[in-house]
Amino acid sequence: MLQPSAALRRILSHLTPIAPLPAERVPLLDALGRALAEEVRTERPLPAFDRSEMDGYALRGADVPSAGARLPIAFEIFTGGKPPPALPPGSCCRIFTGAPLPAGADAVEMQEQVRRNRGQAIFNRPGEPGRFVQPAGSDLSAGEVALPAGRVLDPGALGLAASLGRSQLLVHRRPRVAILATGDELSPVDRPLGRNQIIDSNSHALAGACIEAGAVPLLLPIAGDRIEALQAGIEAARGSDLLVTSGGVSVGAKDLVRDALHRAGARLHLWRVAVRPGKPFAFGLWGRTAVFGLPGNPASALVTFELFVRPALRALAGLRGAGRTMITGRLTAPTDKPIELTVYLRTRAHWRGDDLWLTPLATQRSGHATSITGFEALAVLPKGATHLGKGARVEALLVAPPGALADNPPRSDR
């Protein structure tokens, strides 16, 4: 069995021929969080003209050599108005933030430093050329790269693109993910349960994880534990960028997903990873579709999605890394583990002073539905260790933003 880091490297290496996905041109708001597939260059300087940074008075700095100097107010300039006339020598004009400087002016004095008296401005300090002036092109010059290819588009990037007159951007396509839950025991969430059946929860949890990762999920009908049913479910995923199955990849008599994938023409490059939860795990390629066979237990499915599917989705979308933060934390309780496995402990996380403390959820059973919600971090218990005591330092994969963590210990892990 591969260790998780080696498994991820193998997965990403096999995705190289199909990542990133082709580009599409989309409206600005649809580009948020996606990777640019082209450079965005300026067609004109930004700002396009010399403009005022303050509400105040535009002047020639040399016309106010000392405090107390007076200049007649020639006119007013507002934003969005007609181009202003040239500033007459020995005068100033009223100007507002963002308005264009008149020809001849080389400075702006804020209104708090100026008194008005009978059509004149009286300055509290000497003028200074360049004060409170944004020169044309001081932000970006014409032809400059404003947003490089590969940039992840945050809200500010959308604003910058809009300021350059771009209403659409070329970005890498969001991955389309077909999700196939397998097992005779499963029932759709909106149907009455048969005897000894359980509701399919993995499809919805995995679809939510796909959306959070920036992908577009498609929930396929549940496939029973028969080769023909599994093959039909796999065929329904044709054309998707990823196929994610849950259940049926272990060694039981009805674990038939790997066989069905082989018969469909998929080539598996990985089976079983030395992790808990989630040891039964498969990865391969079916043409240009990446295939991930996840375990059927809810926690195992979500943890393996986090470790392996999420980074793959981001690679296909042209995004770097897993989009998560690794940080060192301390365990609030002792724990034991198998020596040969890397264990990912679902924990609450809170700050106490400069230390991040990791409190395991009350249940770590991978089949318990309550073990897949309410955790903010996966504490990484490394291979080679069998016991970690209270206060032990471990790496933790944050699934919540660091700023969202509480400053005080939680009263409960539920």
PAKE-222689 format. One record per residue (C-alpha): x, y, z; residue number from 0; residue in one letter. Coordinates in pm, 1 decimal. Each point is the difference from the previous one (the first is absolute). Example, Ala and Ser with C-alpha at 12.3 -4.5 7.8 and 13.67 -1.06 7.14 Angstrom:
REM residues 2
          u          v          w     n   res
     1230.0     -450.0      780.0     0     A
      137.0      344.0      -66.0     1     S
***
This chain:
REM residues 414
          u          v          w     n   res
        0.0        0.0        0.0     0     M
      121.5      348.1      -85.4     1     L
       30.6      270.6      261.2     2     Q
     -239.0      292.7      -64.6     3     P
      264.4      244.6     -126.4     4     S
      130.6     -254.5     -252.5     5     A
     -355.1      -85.2     -107.4     6     A
      -79.3      366.3      -65.6     7     L
      318.7       46.1     -202.8     8     R
      -92.3     -298.4     -213.3     9     R
     -353.2      130.5      -54.9    10     I
      114.1      346.3     -103.8    11     L
      266.0     -140.9     -232.8    12     S
     -263.8     -202.3     -186.2    13     H
     -221.1      309.0      -30.7    14     L
      270.5      197.7     -182.8    15     T
     -128.5      -89.5     -352.4    16     P
     -352.8      124.3       77.2    17     I
       68.3      293.5      234.7    18     A
      -87.2      277.2       -6.1    19     P
     -335.9      -24.1     -172.9    20     L
      -75.0      208.0     -311.9    21     P
      -85.9      366.0       42.1    22     A
     -330.8      179.5      -41.9    23     E
      -91.6      366.1       -6.6    24     R
     -244.1       90.7      276.0    25     V
     -154.9      314.7      153.8    26     P
      200.9      157.1      280.0    27     L
     -205.4     -135.6      289.2    28     L
       20.5     -354.4     -136.7    29     D
      380.9       29.6        2.3    30     A
       29.6       43.4      378.6    31     L
      233.7     -256.9      153.5    32     G
      109.9     -136.5     -336.5    33     R
      340.0        4.2     -169.9    34     A
       68.9      239.6     -285.7    35     L
       87.8     -171.6     -326.4    36     A
      148.9      311.0     -162.8    37     E
      187.6      315.6       88.8    38     E
     -210.1      310.0       53.1    39     V
      184.0      307.8     -126.5    40     R
      -95.2      364.1       21.4    41     T
     -105.1      179.5     -317.0    42     E
       46.4      342.5      155.9    43     R
      173.3      138.9      307.6    44     P
     -162.6      -44.5      338.9    45     L
     -101.3      257.3      105.4    46     P
      -53.1      141.4     -347.2    47     A
       60.8      361.0      112.4    48     F
      160.4      194.5      283.1    49     D
     -258.2       11.5      276.7    50     R
      -51.9      126.0      352.1    51     S
       31.9     -228.6      300.3    52     E
     -187.0      239.8      228.8    53     M
     -283.8      246.0       23.4    54     D
      183.9      331.7        0.0    55     G
      162.0      252.5     -231.7    56     Y
      215.3      -53.0     -310.4    57     A
      289.8      243.7      -40.9    58     L
      353.8       52.1     -117.9    59     R
      222.2      -82.2      292.6    60     G
      226.6      295.9      -77.9    61     A
     -294.0      240.9       39.0    62     D
      -19.2      -78.1      375.1    63     V
      355.8       56.3      125.7    64     P
      -96.9       27.8      367.3    65     S
     -283.0      -38.1      248.3    66     A
     -259.7      274.3      -24.6    67     G
       28.8       39.8     -376.7    68     A
     -325.4       93.4     -175.2    69     R
     -122.7     -101.2     -344.8    70     L
     -324.7       89.9     -175.8    71     P
     -231.6     -297.8      -66.5    72     I
      -45.5       -7.6     -377.5    73     A
     -257.9     -282.6      -38.4    74     F
     -112.4     -341.0      130.4    75     E
       70.6     -347.4     -140.0    76     I
     -226.4     -296.5       71.6    77     F
       42.0     -365.6      -90.0    78     T
     -171.6     -104.4     -319.2    79     G
      -41.4      351.8     -134.0    80     G
      135.2      169.4     -310.0    81     K
      379.8       25.6      -37.7    82     P
      113.6      297.5      208.8    83     P
      160.5      309.1     -149.1    84     P
      364.0       77.2       62.5    85     A
       74.8      152.8      339.2    86     L
       80.6      373.8      -33.9    87     P
      341.5       93.0      142.3    88     P
      -10.1      119.2      359.1    89     G
     -335.2     -167.3       80.1    90     S
     -140.6     -324.2      135.6    91     C
     -324.0     -191.3      -51.4    92     C
     -232.7     -208.0      215.7    93     R
       38.3     -370.0      -78.8    94     I
     -149.9     -324.3      127.7    95     F
      140.4     -349.8       47.3    96     T
       51.5     -178.2     -330.7    97     G
      -51.1      310.3     -213.8    98     A
      254.4       78.8     -275.3    99     P
      270.7      254.8       71.5   100     L
      -18.6      305.4     -224.5   101     P
      291.6       73.7     -229.3   102     A
      254.4      212.6      186.6   103     G
      -73.2     -143.2      345.7   104     A
      256.5     -229.1      160.8   105     D
     -134.3      -37.5      355.1   106     A
     -313.2      -35.6      210.7   107     V
      -42.7      127.3      352.9   108     E
     -262.1     -170.2      218.1   109     M
     -287.1      218.5      104.8   110     Q
       89.5      -38.4      367.8   111     E
      317.0      202.6      -67.2   112     Q
     -182.0      284.3     -176.6   113     V
     -225.7      285.9      113.4   114     R
     -230.0      188.3     -236.7   115     R
      -65.3      372.3       13.3   116     N
     -183.8      200.3     -265.6   117     R
       91.8     -216.8     -295.3   118     G
      355.3      -62.4      114.0   119     Q
      170.6     -307.2      145.3   120     A
      237.3       57.0      291.2   121     I
      252.6     -284.2       39.0   122     F
      125.4     -119.1      338.2   123     N
      328.6     -134.8     -136.4   124     R
      227.0       38.9     -303.1   125     P
      -99.9     -170.4     -323.1   126     G
      181.3     -316.0     -105.6   127     E
        4.8     -123.4     -361.1   128     P
     -143.4     -351.6      -25.2   129     G
     -186.9       17.3      330.1   130     R
     -327.4     -199.8      -15.1   131     F
       29.4      -52.5     -375.1   132     V
      -39.4     -339.4     -167.4   133     Q
      191.9       32.9     -327.4   134     P
     -132.3     -172.0     -311.4   135     A
      142.7     -352.8      -18.7   136     G
      122.0        5.6      361.1   137     S
     -189.2     -325.1       64.6   138     D
       51.6     -174.5     -334.1   139     L
      149.3      124.3     -323.4   140     S
     -148.6      -76.9     -341.7   141     A
       79.8     -355.9     -113.7   142     G
      104.5     -119.4      345.4   143     E
     -108.6     -341.6      132.9   144     V
     -267.2       71.0      256.9   145     A
      -94.9     -361.5       73.5   146     L
      234.4     -284.7     -100.9   147     P
     -120.3     -332.1     -135.9   148     A
      -59.1     -244.6      283.6   149     G
     -107.8      267.7      248.8   150     R
     -283.7     -114.2      224.8   151     V
     -269.8      262.9      -32.2   152     L
      -97.0      150.9      334.1   153     D
     -253.4      285.3       36.6   154     P
      273.3      260.0      -43.8   155     G
      112.1     -160.6     -326.5   156     A
     -355.3       25.3     -131.6   157     L
       -0.3      368.4       92.2   158     G
      333.9       53.9     -174.2   159     L
     -124.9     -176.2     -313.1   160     A
     -312.8      213.6        3.7   161     A
      209.0      317.0       32.0   162     S
      177.1     -107.5     -319.0   163     L
     -330.2      -32.4     -182.6   164     G
      -11.2     -380.0        7.0   165     R
     -352.9     -136.3       40.1   166     S
      112.3     -359.1      -66.8   167     Q
      311.2     -202.5       75.4   168     L
      153.8     -316.6     -141.5   169     L
       26.0     -252.2      283.7   170     V
       52.4     -373.4       32.8   171     H
     -323.0     -195.1        2.8   172     R
     -141.4     -131.4      326.6   173     R
       39.7     -379.8       24.8   174     P
     -318.9     -198.3      -54.3   175     R
      -20.4     -283.2      251.6   176     V
     -231.2     -300.2      -32.0   177     A
      -74.2     -155.2      340.2   178     I
     -104.5     -365.3       11.7   179     L
     -104.4     -157.1      330.5   180     A
        4.7     -381.0       -7.3   181     T
     -157.2     -270.4      213.5   182     G
     -318.2     -208.2       17.2   183     D
      -60.7      137.5      347.9   184     E
      -33.2      362.2     -113.7   185     L
     -324.2      189.4      -50.0   186     S
      -46.3      352.4     -141.2   187     P
      -67.2      263.3      263.7   188     V
     -352.0       70.8     -126.8   189     D
     -132.2     -358.8       -9.7   190     R
     -136.3     -226.4      275.0   191     P
      261.8     -228.7      146.8   192     L
      -20.2     -369.3      -71.9   193     G
       88.1     -261.5      255.3   194     R
      369.0       12.9       99.9   195     N
       60.3      301.3     -223.3   196     Q
      180.4      325.1       82.1   197     I
      -34.1      342.2     -159.2   198     I
      268.9      102.7     -245.3   199     D
      172.7      290.2      176.1   200     S
      335.1      -16.0     -178.9   201     N
     -132.9      140.4     -326.8   202     S
     -114.1      320.2      168.8   203     H
      307.4       36.7      219.4   204     A
      232.3      -52.6     -296.3   205     L
     -204.2      234.3     -219.2   206     A
       33.3      267.0      267.9   207     G
      374.5      -61.5       16.0   208     A
       19.4       37.2     -379.3   209     C
     -184.0      332.7        9.1   210     I
      227.5      123.4      278.6   211     E
      301.8      -97.9     -211.7   212     A
     -134.2      196.2     -299.0   213     G
     -131.0     -293.4     -203.4   214     A
     -342.4      -77.8     -147.6   215     V
     -149.0     -326.1      134.9   216     P
     -243.1     -233.5     -174.7   217     L
     -172.9     -256.7      222.0   218     L
      -53.8     -326.2     -186.5   219     L
     -262.4     -260.5       98.2   220     P
      117.6     -250.6      258.9   221     I
      156.4     -312.9     -151.2   222     A
      -58.2     -338.7      163.7   223     G
      266.0     -261.2       64.0   224     D
      -14.9     -160.3     -345.2   225     R
      253.1       39.3     -278.3   226     I
     -268.2       98.6     -251.3   227     E
     -147.4      268.1      227.8   228     A
      344.2      137.0       80.1   229     L
       99.2        8.1     -366.2   230     Q
     -319.5      187.9      -84.8   231     A
       73.6      252.1      276.2   232     G
      354.2       46.3     -124.1   233     I
     -121.6       47.2     -357.1   234     E
     -235.8      275.0      121.9   235     A
      308.1      194.5      109.7   236     A
      148.1        7.5     -351.9   237     R
      111.3      352.9      -90.5   238     G
       58.0      106.2      359.8   239     S
      341.4      121.1      107.5   240     D
       -9.4     -216.4      313.5   241     L
     -192.6     -303.5      109.4   242     L
      -18.7      -45.2      376.0   243     V
     -146.8     -325.5      128.8   244     T
      -67.3      -86.5      361.8   245     S
        0.6     -354.8      132.0   246     G
       95.7     -326.5     -165.2   247     G
      380.2       44.5      -17.5   248     V
      104.0     -225.5      288.1   249     S
       49.7     -379.8       -5.3   250     V
     -351.1     -128.2       77.2   251     G
     -199.7     -234.7     -223.2   252     A
     -212.0      292.6     -122.3   253     K
      283.3      250.7      -39.2   254     D
      -30.0        6.8     -377.2   255     L
       78.6      360.3      -91.8   256     V
      359.0      -65.4     -103.7   257     R
     -108.6     -289.5     -221.3   258     D
     -271.9      215.6     -157.3   259     A
      247.4      278.9      -67.5   260     L
      241.9     -241.7     -166.9   261     H
     -279.4     -136.8     -219.8   262     R
      -98.5      356.6      -96.8   263     A
      355.4       60.8     -121.3   264     G
      138.6      196.7      295.4   265     A
      362.5      -47.7       97.0   266     R
       58.8        4.8      375.1   267     L
      331.9      139.5      120.6   268     H
      -54.7      -25.9      374.7   269     L
     -186.6     -220.6      246.0   270     W
       10.9       26.2      378.3   271     R
      177.2      272.9      193.6   272     V
      153.5      -31.4      347.2   273     A
     -243.8      238.4      167.7   274     V
     -282.3      -13.5      251.7   275     R
     -276.5       64.0      -74.7   276     P
       -2.6      -91.7     -366.6   277     G
      241.6     -287.4      -69.1   278     K
     -216.6     -152.5     -279.8   279     P
       57.2      261.7     -271.3   280     F
       53.6      -19.8     -374.7   281     A
      112.9      243.9     -266.7   282     F
       32.0      -28.6     -374.0   283     G
      -80.7      149.4     -338.8   284     L
     -290.8      -83.8     -227.1   285     W
       99.3      172.0     -319.2   286     G
       24.5      366.1      101.3   287     R
     -217.2      -54.0      308.7   288     T
      173.8      -35.4      336.5   289     A
     -157.1     -273.5      210.0   290     V
        5.2       -9.5      380.8   291     F
     -139.9     -298.7      185.2   292     G
      -70.4      111.1      357.7   293     L
      -97.6     -217.0      296.3   294     P
     -365.0      -29.7       91.8   295     G
       16.3      113.7      361.7   296     N
      -89.7      371.7       21.9   297     P
      313.3      117.6      183.5   298     A
      227.9     -209.2     -219.8   299     S
     -160.1      144.2     -312.6   300     A
       33.5      360.7      114.4   301     L
      353.6      -33.1      134.6   302     V
      129.5     -164.8     -318.2   303     T
     -180.7      266.2     -203.0   304     F
      182.4      265.8      201.6   305     E
      339.0     -167.7      -34.9   306     L
       -9.7     -106.3     -363.7   307     F
     -304.6      116.3     -197.5   308     V
        6.2      364.2      105.2   309     R
      363.6       55.6     -114.6   310     P
      -83.1     -178.0     -326.7   311     A
     -299.7      226.6      -59.9   312     L
      212.1      307.1       59.8   313     R
      268.6     -125.6     -239.7   314     A
     -262.6      -48.5     -270.7   315     L
     -133.5      349.3       68.2   316     A
      347.5      150.9      -37.6   317     G
       28.7       73.8      372.6   318     L
      306.8      -77.0      208.9   319     R
       12.2     -226.3      301.9   320     G
     -294.7     -120.0      202.8   321     A
     -111.5      346.6      107.7   322     G
       41.3      -99.4      364.5   323     R
      233.4      111.6      279.2   324     T
      233.2     -235.5      187.3   325     M
       82.7      107.7      353.7   326     I
      150.2     -151.3      314.6   327     T
     -236.3      -62.5      289.2   328     G
      -22.4     -184.0      332.7   329     R
     -229.1     -289.1       85.8   330     L
     -235.3       53.6      292.8   331     T
      -28.3     -373.4       63.8   332     A
      226.3     -303.9      -33.1   333     P
      -57.9     -239.7     -287.2   334     T
      127.1     -335.4     -127.1   335     D
       39.1     -107.7     -363.0   336     K
      137.5     -279.0     -222.1   337     P
      372.1       41.1      -62.9   338     I
      -19.8      -51.6     -377.4   339     E
     -276.0      253.5      -74.1   340     L
      -24.5      378.5      -17.9   341     T
     -315.5       85.6      191.7   342     V
     -206.4      311.4      -67.8   343     Y
     -183.7       89.5      317.9   344     L
     -309.9      217.5      -41.2   345     R
       35.4      279.3      254.8   346     T
     -136.7      328.1      117.2   347     R
      266.0      272.0        5.9   348     A
       39.8      299.5      228.8   349     H
      271.5      242.6       98.2   350     W
      136.6       17.3      352.7   351     R
      266.9      266.2        7.2   352     G
      238.8      -71.0     -286.8   353     D
      -90.1     -371.2      -19.5   354     D
     -266.7     -161.2     -213.4   355     L
     -168.8     -276.8      198.5   356     W
     -165.4     -292.8     -174.4   357     L
     -293.8     -170.5      169.8   358     T
     -107.9     -331.6     -158.1   359     P
     -368.6      -41.5      -77.9   360     L
     -180.7     -227.9      241.3   361     A
      -17.4     -274.2     -261.5   362     T
      264.1      -89.1     -257.6   363     Q
     -196.9     -294.8     -134.2   364     R
        0.8       45.2     -375.5   365     S
     -353.6     -133.6      -34.2   366     G
     -152.9      249.3      245.4   367     H
     -178.8      287.0     -173.8   368     A
       82.6      235.1      289.1   369     T
      371.6      -51.8      -64.3   370     S
       -5.1      189.6     -332.0   371     I
     -120.6      339.2      117.8   372     T
      115.2      261.4      247.5   373     G
      374.4      -52.4      -37.5   374     F
      237.0      278.9     -100.1   375     E
      322.6     -194.9      -42.0   376     A
      143.5     -339.6      -78.6   377     L
      276.1      -74.9      248.6   378     A
      268.8     -202.1     -177.2   379     V
      125.5     -286.3      217.2   380     L
      309.9     -126.2     -184.1   381     P
      105.4     -345.7     -106.0   382     K
      241.9     -155.8      248.7   383     G
     -175.1      131.4      311.7   384     A
     -228.7     -215.9      211.6   385     T
      -84.3      239.3      284.6   386     H
      -20.6      377.6       18.8   387     L
      -55.8      156.0      339.2   388     G
     -200.9      302.2      102.2   389     K
      179.8      313.4     -117.1   390     G
      188.9     -183.2     -275.8   391     A
       86.3      223.2     -294.4   392     R
     -133.5     -118.3     -336.4   393     V
      -60.1      144.3     -343.8   394     E
     -359.8       95.4      -72.4   395     A
     -180.0       57.1     -327.9   396     L
     -243.0      285.1       54.4   397     L
     -332.4      -38.8     -176.6   398     V
     -120.7      328.6      149.9   399     A
      176.2      335.5      -52.6   400     P
      246.4       78.0      283.4   401     P
     -187.9      319.9       80.5   402     G
     -321.0     -195.1       56.7   403     A
      141.0     -199.8      291.0   404     L
     -114.3       80.1      351.5   405     A
      232.7      161.1      254.2   406     D
     -139.6     -213.1      282.8   407     N
      -38.8     -375.6       34.7   408     P
     -339.3     -133.7     -114.8   409     P
     -229.6     -119.5      278.4   410     R
      -98.5     -298.0     -208.6   411     S
      121.6     -175.4     -311.3   412     D
     -354.4      -36.3     -131.5   413     R
***
